[in-house]
Amino acid sequence: MARMSRRALIAGTALALPALRPAQAQAKKLVFGGSIPLSGGAAETGLNVHNGYATAVKFLNEQGGVDIAGTKYQLELKLFDDASDPSRATTLIQRLLDDRVDFFLGSFGSSIVLPTAAITERAEKPMVQAGGGSDQIFTQGNRYVFGMFPRATRQFQSTAAFFKTLTPQPKTFSVIATNDAFSKTFAAGIVKDTQAAGFQLIENYLLPEQISDASSVLSSIRSKTPDMLLCAMHDQNALLVARQMIATGTNVNLLFQGLGPQLASYREALGKHATGIFYSTYWDPRTTWKDPFFESPAKFAAYYAKNYTRPIAYHVAAGAACIITYVSAMQKARSIDPVKVRDALAATDLETLYGRIKFGPDGDGDATLMGPSVGQVLKGAGEVVYPAGGKTADLLWPVPAWDKKS
């Protein structure tokens, strides 16, 4: 992250962004509210989502703001640290509604997005978010919440297809999931899509939401020796499982962790042992998408690097895309009326720095257009290895055992 204290970051987020130049003093303000985990267990990725929101707002304000139906607006963020606590988050969202905030950005983690989106839904205020993929968010009749990812049970189709391209091809798999809103439903999609692709399920393990020890599960993995171990859990749990696999010599031919390896901090923590681990990725700065404001992913990444030393990750781009999508919907609606903006969001079909944005009828990302690519850690970096058209490097396969990595 930028070289400032976390307290300064939180305070700076909750207040207005940099002061307006005199020529902009008369511009109206367009406020986006929400909570975000800048501390607590979800902070590692929460900071990335926050930085994406803040980067887009800062950039658009530096361009003179945005024009909506002939009126110029400067953007303002009112984001508060929910400390990875759903109860705190719901209190913060209600407070923002009481302060007459009309447009919301989501937190990170389905366990927080789910209850906060229920509050904004009742108030008929839109929420665009890059942090919640649980099916529950999109299957309860919500009309005002939109997500930058397909619902969890639809996120594994392309990865299962990737497994069928491998030679030699694996045959069996086991799944480890944690007992939280996103991971449970993501794991259900993993099992369904991987079995449908012709692979045999050996075992399906469910661990507590926060893992302190996975040794008994890993003992079972060693005894049953699946070809693939597929993990559905958040970043810190994924890192703990990988570390315990290394320490206990638990080898599988293919380790997939949906979240974790996309972060530089995860890769640095494992060092050479991270090599070969597969994961989901939704964005890469080397892609050639066009954006109505930043022009390209590369220019967005360059602008981000001028403002933050924290390594970029796909959640940063997804957060920025939330702002771009909101502004584009407002311009299309020629209005900042929440209901009209909601209708424009539902009809979005837009190319952005993050890729093509198109929501399904329930508000989640289109499963085909907004589904993940497959990433793999190679030489300490995250690379796209599937599909072929988006590759940034050739995959490593077969993957060496832990003690053979260098």
Secondary structure as UniProt FT lines:
FT   HELIX           6..14
FT   HELIX           22..24
FT   TURN            25..26
FT   STRAND          28..36
FT   TURN            41..42
FT   HELIX           43..62
FT   TURN            63..64
FT   STRAND          66..68
FT   TURN            69..70
FT   STRAND          71..81
FT   TURN            83..84
FT   HELIX           86..98
FT   TURN            99..100
FT   STRAND          103..105
FT   HELIX           110..122
FT   TURN            123..124
FT   STRAND          127..129
FT   HELIX           135..138
FT   STRAND          145..147
FT   HELIX           152..154
FT   HELIX           157..163
FT   TURN            164..165
FT   STRAND          172..178
FT   HELIX           181..196
FT   TURN            197..198
FT   STRAND          200..207
FT   HELIX           215..224
FT   STRAND          228..232
FT   HELIX           235..248
FT   STRAND          254..257
FT   TURN            261..262
FT   HELIX           264..270
FT   HELIX           271..274
FT   TURN            275..276
FT   STRAND          278..281
FT   TURN            285..286
FT   TURN            292..294
FT   HELIX           297..307
FT   HELIX           314..333
FT   HELIX           338..346
FT   STRAND          349..352
FT   TURN            353..354
FT   STRAND          355..359
FT   TURN            361..362
FT   TURN            367..369
FT   STRAND          373..378
FT   TURN            379..380
FT   STRAND          381..386
FT   HELIX           388..390
FT   HELIX           402..404
//
